[in-house]
Amino acid sequence: MKGLFNKKWLLISFIGLVLLASIIWYAVVPIRFEQVLPTNKTIEEIDFMEYIDGMNMSSYNNKFKQKNEIKSIIDVLKKTNYRRVIWHKKTDLTDKYLDFALLYKKEYHIFGLSEKGYLTVDEKTYKVTKQPQELFHELLKIMAIKKE
């Protein structure tokens, strides 16, 4: 009976360690932007909707439909890797934040990027692994140029 009890604990401990290692791997291992996208279909349009700076909001509604414009924006987003965030981090009211949408086959996916490096895609959240401020300002620059 005691040997059976030890085997059960050994099995339960092993399963627990495998689950813990899987959760840590899921949250820590960086992924590419292609894995962040909700689909691998061709992007038809990118719509920059707004820029939020603390309590101030600027609406843009800039639509990028040209393939070279879309490619340049996606290239900026591909410059870094992302980590999954298990618990969703809400954006501070003091954060700078960009809202934009990607259109695939008449289906919009909403993206939000904070200057601190949190990227939300629909309901999922990711953390930019390197140079989040640079990525944010590069996208903001593209959006501001289109507005002029």
ChimeraX commands (.cxc) that place a marker at each C-alpha (Angstrom):
marker #1 position 0.00,0.00,0.00 radius 0.5
marker #1 position 2.80,2.40,0.88 radius 0.5
marker #1 position 4.59,1.67,-2.43 radius 0.5
marker #1 position 1.39,2.42,-4.36 radius 0.5
marker #1 position 0.98,5.71,-2.46 radius 0.5
marker #1 position 4.57,6.74,-3.35 radius 0.5
marker #1 position 3.99,5.88,-7.03 radius 0.5
marker #1 position 0.86,8.06,-7.10 radius 0.5
marker #1 position 2.73,11.00,-5.59 radius 0.5
marker #1 position 5.58,10.49,-8.01 radius 0.5
marker #1 position 3.14,10.48,-10.96 radius 0.5
marker #1 position 1.24,13.54,-9.68 radius 0.5
marker #1 position 4.52,15.40,-9.10 radius 0.5
marker #1 position 5.73,14.55,-12.59 radius 0.5
marker #1 position 2.47,15.75,-14.18 radius 0.5
marker #1 position 2.62,18.94,-12.10 radius 0.5
marker #1 position 6.20,19.64,-13.19 radius 0.5
marker #1 position 5.31,19.09,-16.86 radius 0.5
marker #1 position 2.34,21.48,-16.57 radius 0.5
marker #1 position 4.44,24.11,-14.78 radius 0.5
marker #1 position 7.21,23.83,-17.39 radius 0.5
marker #1 position 4.62,24.19,-20.18 radius 0.5
marker #1 position 3.15,27.34,-18.63 radius 0.5
marker #1 position 6.61,28.88,-18.15 radius 0.5
marker #1 position 7.61,27.95,-21.72 radius 0.5
marker #1 position 4.36,29.45,-23.08 radius 0.5
marker #1 position 4.96,32.80,-21.34 radius 0.5
marker #1 position 8.74,33.11,-21.68 radius 0.5
marker #1 position 9.69,31.84,-25.13 radius 0.5
marker #1 position 9.59,34.73,-27.64 radius 0.5
marker #1 position 7.49,34.38,-30.78 radius 0.5
marker #1 position 7.62,36.14,-34.15 radius 0.5
marker #1 position 4.98,38.57,-35.39 radius 0.5
marker #1 position 3.67,35.95,-37.81 radius 0.5
marker #1 position 2.59,33.90,-34.78 radius 0.5
marker #1 position 0.92,36.94,-33.20 radius 0.5
marker #1 position -1.30,37.52,-36.24 radius 0.5
marker #1 position -4.69,35.85,-35.85 radius 0.5
marker #1 position -4.54,34.62,-39.44 radius 0.5
marker #1 position -1.99,34.03,-42.17 radius 0.5
marker #1 position -4.22,35.44,-44.91 radius 0.5
marker #1 position -3.12,38.42,-46.98 radius 0.5
marker #1 position -3.68,41.75,-45.26 radius 0.5
marker #1 position -5.91,43.92,-47.42 radius 0.5
marker #1 position -5.88,47.13,-45.37 radius 0.5
marker #1 position -4.46,48.67,-42.20 radius 0.5
marker #1 position -6.56,51.32,-40.52 radius 0.5
marker #1 position -4.86,53.52,-37.91 radius 0.5
marker #1 position -7.74,54.77,-35.81 radius 0.5
marker #1 position -6.39,56.79,-32.89 radius 0.5
marker #1 position -3.47,57.92,-30.80 radius 0.5
marker #1 position -4.00,58.27,-27.06 radius 0.5
marker #1 position -1.60,60.28,-24.92 radius 0.5
marker #1 position -2.82,59.99,-21.36 radius 0.5
marker #1 position -6.17,61.77,-21.26 radius 0.5
marker #1 position -5.77,63.29,-24.75 radius 0.5
marker #1 position -6.96,61.40,-27.82 radius 0.5
marker #1 position -6.33,62.16,-31.49 radius 0.5
marker #1 position -8.46,60.42,-34.09 radius 0.5
marker #1 position -6.76,59.63,-37.38 radius 0.5
marker #1 position -8.79,57.14,-39.40 radius 0.5
marker #1 position -5.89,56.65,-41.83 radius 0.5
marker #1 position -6.39,53.76,-44.18 radius 0.5
marker #1 position -3.35,52.11,-45.76 radius 0.5
marker #1 position -4.39,50.06,-48.79 radius 0.5
marker #1 position -1.30,50.11,-51.02 radius 0.5
marker #1 position 0.79,46.94,-50.81 radius 0.5
marker #1 position 4.01,48.88,-50.23 radius 0.5
marker #1 position 2.40,50.86,-47.35 radius 0.5
marker #1 position 1.08,47.67,-45.74 radius 0.5
marker #1 position 4.44,45.96,-46.18 radius 0.5
marker #1 position 6.32,48.85,-44.54 radius 0.5
marker #1 position 4.02,48.74,-41.48 radius 0.5
marker #1 position 4.26,44.96,-41.18 radius 0.5
marker #1 position 8.06,45.19,-41.53 radius 0.5
marker #1 position 8.13,47.56,-38.52 radius 0.5
marker #1 position 6.07,45.08,-36.50 radius 0.5
marker #1 position 8.38,42.22,-37.57 radius 0.5
marker #1 position 11.50,43.99,-36.25 radius 0.5
marker #1 position 11.06,42.50,-32.79 radius 0.5
marker #1 position 9.79,39.39,-31.09 radius 0.5
marker #1 position 6.89,39.15,-28.68 radius 0.5
marker #1 position 6.16,37.26,-25.47 radius 0.5
marker #1 position 2.72,36.08,-24.51 radius 0.5
marker #1 position 1.22,37.73,-21.43 radius 0.5
marker #1 position -0.78,35.22,-19.44 radius 0.5
marker #1 position -2.64,37.77,-17.31 radius 0.5
marker #1 position -3.93,40.68,-19.33 radius 0.5
marker #1 position -2.24,43.97,-18.40 radius 0.5
marker #1 position -4.61,46.90,-18.59 radius 0.5
marker #1 position -3.23,50.07,-20.14 radius 0.5
marker #1 position -2.59,52.92,-17.72 radius 0.5
marker #1 position -4.44,56.18,-18.29 radius 0.5
marker #1 position -1.00,57.80,-18.50 radius 0.5
marker #1 position 0.21,55.49,-21.29 radius 0.5
marker #1 position 0.67,56.51,-24.87 radius 0.5
marker #1 position -1.30,54.14,-27.03 radius 0.5
marker #1 position -1.98,53.44,-30.73 radius 0.5
marker #1 position -5.15,51.75,-31.98 radius 0.5
marker #1 position -5.18,50.16,-35.41 radius 0.5
marker #1 position -6.99,47.41,-37.27 radius 0.5
marker #1 position -5.85,44.91,-39.87 radius 0.5
marker #1 position -8.38,43.77,-42.46 radius 0.5
marker #1 position -8.22,40.25,-43.87 radius 0.5
marker #1 position -10.97,38.98,-46.15 radius 0.5
marker #1 position -13.48,41.54,-44.83 radius 0.5
marker #1 position -12.69,40.62,-41.20 radius 0.5
marker #1 position -11.10,43.23,-38.93 radius 0.5
marker #1 position -8.69,42.35,-36.13 radius 0.5
marker #1 position -8.12,45.13,-33.60 radius 0.5
marker #1 position -4.56,45.88,-32.48 radius 0.5
marker #1 position -3.40,48.22,-29.74 radius 0.5
marker #1 position 0.20,49.10,-28.93 radius 0.5
marker #1 position 1.31,50.98,-25.84 radius 0.5
marker #1 position 4.58,52.87,-25.61 radius 0.5
marker #1 position 5.54,50.51,-22.75 radius 0.5
marker #1 position 5.48,47.64,-25.25 radius 0.5
marker #1 position 2.18,45.87,-24.68 radius 0.5
marker #1 position 0.50,44.73,-27.89 radius 0.5
marker #1 position -3.12,43.62,-27.72 radius 0.5
marker #1 position -4.55,41.63,-30.60 radius 0.5
marker #1 position -8.28,41.17,-30.25 radius 0.5
marker #1 position -8.41,39.61,-26.75 radius 0.5
marker #1 position -4.78,38.45,-26.44 radius 0.5
marker #1 position -1.88,40.45,-25.02 radius 0.5
marker #1 position 1.81,40.26,-25.93 radius 0.5
marker #1 position 4.90,42.08,-24.68 radius 0.5
marker #1 position 7.45,43.52,-27.13 radius 0.5
marker #1 position 10.81,41.94,-26.27 radius 0.5
marker #1 position 13.17,44.68,-27.40 radius 0.5
marker #1 position 12.98,48.43,-28.02 radius 0.5
marker #1 position 9.23,48.94,-27.44 radius 0.5
marker #1 position 9.48,52.75,-27.50 radius 0.5
marker #1 position 11.32,52.69,-30.85 radius 0.5
marker #1 position 8.66,50.42,-32.36 radius 0.5
marker #1 position 5.87,52.63,-31.00 radius 0.5
marker #1 position 7.38,55.87,-32.30 radius 0.5
marker #1 position 8.14,54.37,-35.71 radius 0.5
marker #1 position 4.47,53.38,-36.12 radius 0.5
marker #1 position 3.33,56.77,-34.81 radius 0.5
marker #1 position 5.58,58.48,-37.37 radius 0.5
marker #1 position 4.03,56.45,-40.22 radius 0.5
marker #1 position 0.56,57.34,-38.98 radius 0.5
marker #1 position 1.38,61.07,-38.66 radius 0.5
marker #1 position 2.92,61.24,-42.15 radius 0.5
marker #1 position -0.25,59.77,-43.69 radius 0.5
marker #1 position -2.40,62.37,-41.92 radius 0.5
marker #1 position -0.58,65.31,-43.54 radius 0.5
marker link #1:1,2 radius 0.2
marker link #1:2,3 radius 0.2
marker link #1:3,4 radius 0.2
marker link #1:4,5 radius 0.2
marker link #1:5,6 radius 0.2
marker link #1:6,7 radius 0.2
marker link #1:7,8 radius 0.2
marker link #1:8,9 radius 0.2
marker link #1:9,10 radius 0.2
marker link #1:10,11 radius 0.2
marker link #1:11,12 radius 0.2
marker link #1:12,13 radius 0.2
marker link #1:13,14 radius 0.2
marker link #1:14,15 radius 0.2
marker link #1:15,16 radius 0.2
marker link #1:16,17 radius 0.2
marker link #1:17,18 radius 0.2
marker link #1:18,19 radius 0.2
marker link #1:19,20 radius 0.2
marker link #1:20,21 radius 0.2
marker link #1:21,22 radius 0.2
marker link #1:22,23 radius 0.2
marker link #1:23,24 radius 0.2
marker link #1:24,25 radius 0.2
marker link #1:25,26 radius 0.2
marker link #1:26,27 radius 0.2
marker link #1:27,28 radius 0.2
marker link #1:28,29 radius 0.2
marker link #1:29,30 radius 0.2
marker link #1:30,31 radius 0.2
marker link #1:31,32 radius 0.2
marker link #1:32,33 radius 0.2
marker link #1:33,34 radius 0.2
marker link #1:34,35 radius 0.2
marker link #1:35,36 radius 0.2
marker link #1:36,37 radius 0.2
marker link #1:37,38 radius 0.2
marker link #1:38,39 radius 0.2
marker link #1:39,40 radius 0.2
marker link #1:40,41 radius 0.2
marker link #1:41,42 radius 0.2
marker link #1:42,43 radius 0.2
marker link #1:43,44 radius 0.2
marker link #1:44,45 radius 0.2
marker link #1:45,46 radius 0.2
marker link #1:46,47 radius 0.2
marker link #1:47,48 radius 0.2
marker link #1:48,49 radius 0.2
marker link #1:49,50 radius 0.2
marker link #1:50,51 radius 0.2
marker link #1:51,52 radius 0.2
marker link #1:52,53 radius 0.2
marker link #1:53,54 radius 0.2
marker link #1:54,55 radius 0.2
marker link #1:55,56 radius 0.2
marker link #1:56,57 radius 0.2
marker link #1:57,58 radius 0.2
marker link #1:58,59 radius 0.2
marker link #1:59,60 radius 0.2
marker link #1:60,61 radius 0.2
marker link #1:61,62 radius 0.2
marker link #1:62,63 radius 0.2
marker link #1:63,64 radius 0.2
marker link #1:64,65 radius 0.2
marker link #1:65,66 radius 0.2
marker link #1:66,67 radius 0.2
marker link #1:67,68 radius 0.2
marker link #1:68,69 radius 0.2
marker link #1:69,70 radius 0.2
marker link #1:70,71 radius 0.2
marker link #1:71,72 radius 0.2
marker link #1:72,73 radius 0.2
marker link #1:73,74 radius 0.2
marker link #1:74,75 radius 0.2
marker link #1:75,76 radius 0.2
marker link #1:76,77 radius 0.2
marker link #1:77,78 radius 0.2
marker link #1:78,79 radius 0.2
marker link #1:79,80 radius 0.2
marker link #1:80,81 radius 0.2
marker link #1:81,82 radius 0.2
marker link #1:82,83 radius 0.2
marker link #1:83,84 radius 0.2
marker link #1:84,85 radius 0.2
marker link #1:85,86 radius 0.2
marker link #1:86,87 radius 0.2
marker link #1:87,88 radius 0.2
marker link #1:88,89 radius 0.2
marker link #1:89,90 radius 0.2
marker link #1:90,91 radius 0.2
marker link #1:91,92 radius 0.2
marker link #1:92,93 radius 0.2
marker link #1:93,94 radius 0.2
marker link #1:94,95 radius 0.2
marker link #1:95,96 radius 0.2
marker link #1:96,97 radius 0.2
marker link #1:97,98 radius 0.2
marker link #1:98,99 radius 0.2
marker link #1:99,100 radius 0.2
marker link #1:100,101 radius 0.2
marker link #1:101,102 radius 0.2
marker link #1:102,103 radius 0.2
marker link #1:103,104 radius 0.2
marker link #1:104,105 radius 0.2
marker link #1:105,106 radius 0.2
marker link #1:106,107 radius 0.2
marker link #1:107,108 radius 0.2
marker link #1:108,109 radius 0.2
marker link #1:109,110 radius 0.2
marker link #1:110,111 radius 0.2
marker link #1:111,112 radius 0.2
marker link #1:112,113 radius 0.2
marker link #1:113,114 radius 0.2
marker link #1:114,115 radius 0.2
marker link #1:115,116 radius 0.2
marker link #1:116,117 radius 0.2
marker link #1:117,118 radius 0.2
marker link #1:118,119 radius 0.2
marker link #1:119,120 radius 0.2
marker link #1:120,121 radius 0.2
marker link #1:121,122 radius 0.2
marker link #1:122,123 radius 0.2
marker link #1:123,124 radius 0.2
marker link #1:124,125 radius 0.2
marker link #1:125,126 radius 0.2
marker link #1:126,127 radius 0.2
marker link #1:127,128 radius 0.2
marker link #1:128,129 radius 0.2
marker link #1:129,130 radius 0.2
marker link #1:130,131 radius 0.2
marker link #1:131,132 radius 0.2
marker link #1:132,133 radius 0.2
marker link #1:133,134 radius 0.2
marker link #1:134,135 radius 0.2
marker link #1:135,136 radius 0.2
marker link #1:136,137 radius 0.2
marker link #1:137,138 radius 0.2
marker link #1:138,139 radius 0.2
marker link #1:139,140 radius 0.2
marker link #1:140,141 radius 0.2
marker link #1:141,142 radius 0.2
marker link #1:142,143 radius 0.2
marker link #1:143,144 radius 0.2
marker link #1:144,145 radius 0.2
marker link #1:145,146 radius 0.2
marker link #1:146,147 radius 0.2
marker link #1:147,148 radius 0.2
view
